[in-house]
Amino acid sequence: MFFPPRPEVLDRDLTWREILAALRGNVLQLLPRAAYEEEVVVLSLFGRQLFLFNDPQAIHRVLVENLDNYRRPPVTRRILRPIVGKGLLLSDGDDWRHLPLAPGLSVSPRVTVR
């Protein structure tokens, strides 16, 4: 079975110091092993549910077919906007639909393989 590159996955809880280091460095280190092995993972973060989708059909359902039902709560947007700006992470609805396609196109096989 193919496994794409990923950070080391720990089988233990991180200390607060390790969590802060990951937040400043590689946030992917905070993901549990299930995030790399299961098709859908539900996590709890600050009292809210966080859904991680690895299944292509689930991703298509959320990002294309049913986009309007999966908006970020206003409080999340207010907290994160000063940190991450108006990029892909906080875009949804019409904002998401109008994001430039260039980043995805620049690494597609059709563009990189000649």
LINKADA-V656634 format. One record per residue. N is the residue number from 1. RES is the residue in three letters. PSI is psi in radians with two decimals (NA if undefined). Layout:
BEGIN
n->N res->RES psi->PSI
n->N res->RES psi->PSI
END
This chain:
BEGIN
n->1 res->MET psi->2.43
n->2 res->PHE psi->2.31
n->3 res->PHE psi->2.06
n->4 res->PRO psi->2.84
n->5 res->PRO psi->2.50
n->6 res->ARG psi->2.81
n->7 res->PRO psi->2.86
n->8 res->GLU psi->2.30
n->9 res->VAL psi->2.13
n->10 res->LEU psi->2.56
n->11 res->ASP psi->0.53
n->12 res->ARG psi->2.82
n->13 res->ASP psi->2.50
n->14 res->LEU psi->2.62
n->15 res->THR psi->2.87
n->16 res->TRP psi->-0.64
n->17 res->ARG psi->-0.73
n->18 res->GLU psi->-0.64
n->19 res->ILE psi->-0.80
n->20 res->LEU psi->-0.69
n->21 res->ALA psi->-0.72
n->22 res->ALA psi->-0.66
n->23 res->LEU psi->-0.53
n->24 res->ARG psi->-0.30
n->25 res->GLY psi->-1.72
n->26 res->ASN psi->1.74
n->27 res->VAL psi->-0.41
n->28 res->LEU psi->-0.36
n->29 res->GLN psi->-0.30
n->30 res->LEU psi->-0.26
n->31 res->LEU psi->2.43
n->32 res->PRO psi->2.88
n->33 res->ARG psi->-0.66
n->34 res->ALA psi->-0.52
n->35 res->ALA psi->-0.36
n->36 res->TYR psi->-0.19
n->37 res->GLU psi->-0.44
n->38 res->GLU psi->2.71
n->39 res->GLU psi->-0.61
n->40 res->VAL psi->2.28
n->41 res->VAL psi->2.34
n->42 res->VAL psi->2.13
n->43 res->LEU psi->2.79
n->44 res->SER psi->2.24
n->45 res->LEU psi->2.00
n->46 res->PHE psi->0.72
n->47 res->GLY psi->0.08
n->48 res->ARG psi->2.67
n->49 res->GLN psi->2.41
n->50 res->LEU psi->2.21
n->51 res->PHE psi->2.25
n->52 res->LEU psi->2.14
n->53 res->PHE psi->2.21
n->54 res->ASN psi->-0.26
n->55 res->ASP psi->2.13
n->56 res->PRO psi->-0.65
n->57 res->GLN psi->-0.66
n->58 res->ALA psi->-0.70
n->59 res->ILE psi->-0.78
n->60 res->HIS psi->-0.72
n->61 res->ARG psi->-0.78
n->62 res->VAL psi->-0.83
n->63 res->LEU psi->-0.31
n->64 res->VAL psi->-1.02
n->65 res->GLU psi->-0.64
n->66 res->ASN psi->0.66
n->67 res->LEU psi->-0.69
n->68 res->ASP psi->-0.33
n->69 res->ASN psi->-0.02
n->70 res->TYR psi->1.00
n->71 res->ARG psi->2.65
n->72 res->ARG psi->2.49
n->73 res->PRO psi->2.59
n->74 res->PRO psi->-0.65
n->75 res->VAL psi->-0.66
n->76 res->THR psi->-0.75
n->77 res->ARG psi->-0.74
n->78 res->ARG psi->-0.68
n->79 res->ILE psi->-0.77
n->80 res->LEU psi->-0.45
n->81 res->ARG psi->-0.79
n->82 res->PRO psi->-0.42
n->83 res->ILE psi->-0.81
n->84 res->VAL psi->-0.12
n->85 res->GLY psi->-2.77
n->86 res->LYS psi->0.74
n->87 res->GLY psi->-2.73
n->88 res->LEU psi->-0.66
n->89 res->LEU psi->-0.68
n->90 res->LEU psi->0.02
n->91 res->SER psi->2.44
n->92 res->ASP psi->2.97
n->93 res->GLY psi->-2.33
n->94 res->ASP psi->-0.60
n->95 res->ASP psi->-0.77
n->96 res->TRP psi->-0.71
n->97 res->ARG psi->-0.47
n->98 res->HIS psi->0.16
n->99 res->LEU psi->2.55
n->100 res->PRO psi->2.51
n->101 res->LEU psi->-0.13
n->102 res->ALA psi->-0.77
n->103 res->PRO psi->-0.75
n->104 res->GLY psi->-0.65
n->105 res->LEU psi->-0.52
n->106 res->SER psi->-0.32
n->107 res->VAL psi->0.17
n->108 res->SER psi->2.61
n->109 res->PRO psi->-0.61
n->110 res->ARG psi->-0.58
n->111 res->VAL psi->-0.69
n->112 res->THR psi->-0.39
n->113 res->VAL psi->2.12
n->114 res->ARG psi->NA
END
